[in-house]
Amino acid sequence: DTAVSQTPKYLVTQMGNDKSIKCEQNLGHDTMYWYKQDSKKFLKIMFSYNNKELIINETVPNRFSPKSPDKAHLNLHINSLELGDSAVYFCASSQERLRGYTDTQYFGPGTRLTVL
Amino acid sequence: QQQVKQSPQSLIVQKGGISIINCAYENTAFDYFPWYQQFPGKGPALLIAIRPDVSEKKEGRFTISFNKSAKQFSLHIMDSQPGDSATYFCAASPGTYKYIFGTGTRLKVLA
């Protein structure tokens, strides 16, 4: 069974469109994340959610709106897509840190977004 | 202060050799330092991680060395194999919800 899954794997769209990427984890984790990996492989955190609550928003434009309907899902909706949004988007999850727990992040397979 | 500097950007090693990747940080609030391995078309996967209360951690052929006073940590891959060819990322976290990643090192192990 896939621990963290994302759909779709590839997304090609025109500038100005609105699109969504879905993420689901079956690990029972409390915390979920969205990352953006650009063409130079640089990996940057966008959002962190804990128990469906937004914890971190790393100065991401408000065209990006994450939504967490429950602890197992964190979807990413992007409005008015721009050329610079082209990247690979990764969802990840981890268990909230408690004494003795590691903070292993489990990443999904990624969604390659291409904006034309 | 939130940066993690990683070097080298790329590395070519002969099979059986030692691969060494270095990272440096400035924020003393960081208290968890994982290394991730990423193969093309895949998401990053945790390789090994360390906390600042130990200076070294070894798991199989992979070792993290940690120098708290210098604010540096490194990944050593012993007996490097062609299957180790991937991009490696160091990261640092001041808490559960935020991770700062290094810029990545593309490792190629020649057969």
Chai-1 contact restraints between the chains, C-beta under 6 A:
chainA,res_idxA,chainB,res_idxB,connection_type,confidence,min_distance_angstrom,max_distance_angstrom,comment,restraint_id
A,K41,B,T87,contact,1.0,0.0,6.0,A-B,restraint_1
A,K41,B,G104,contact,1.0,0.0,6.0,A-B,restraint_2
A,F42,B,T103,contact,1.0,0.0,6.0,A-B,restraint_3
A,L43,B,F101,contact,1.0,0.0,6.0,A-B,restraint_4
A,I45,B,Y99,contact,1.0,0.0,6.0,A-B,restraint_5
A,S48,B,Y97,contact,1.0,0.0,6.0,A-B,restraint_6
A,I55,B,Y97,contact,1.0,0.0,6.0,A-B,restraint_7
A,I56,B,Y97,contact,1.0,0.0,6.0,A-B,restraint_8
A,I56,B,K98,contact,1.0,0.0,6.0,A-B,restraint_9
A,F90,B,G43,contact,1.0,0.0,6.0,A-B,restraint_10
A,E96,B,T96,contact,1.0,0.0,6.0,A-B,restraint_11
A,R97,B,T96,contact,1.0,0.0,6.0,A-B,restraint_12
A,D103,B,Y32,contact,1.0,0.0,6.0,A-B,restraint_13
A,D103,B,T96,contact,1.0,0.0,6.0,A-B,restraint_14
A,T104,B,L46,contact,1.0,0.0,6.0,A-B,restraint_15
A,F107,B,G43,contact,1.0,0.0,6.0,A-B,restraint_16
A,F107,B,P44,contact,1.0,0.0,6.0,A-B,restraint_17
A,G108,B,G43,contact,1.0,0.0,6.0,A-B,restraint_18
A,P109,B,G43,contact,1.0,0.0,6.0,A-B,restraint_19
A,G110,B,G43,contact,1.0,0.0,6.0,A-B,restraint_20
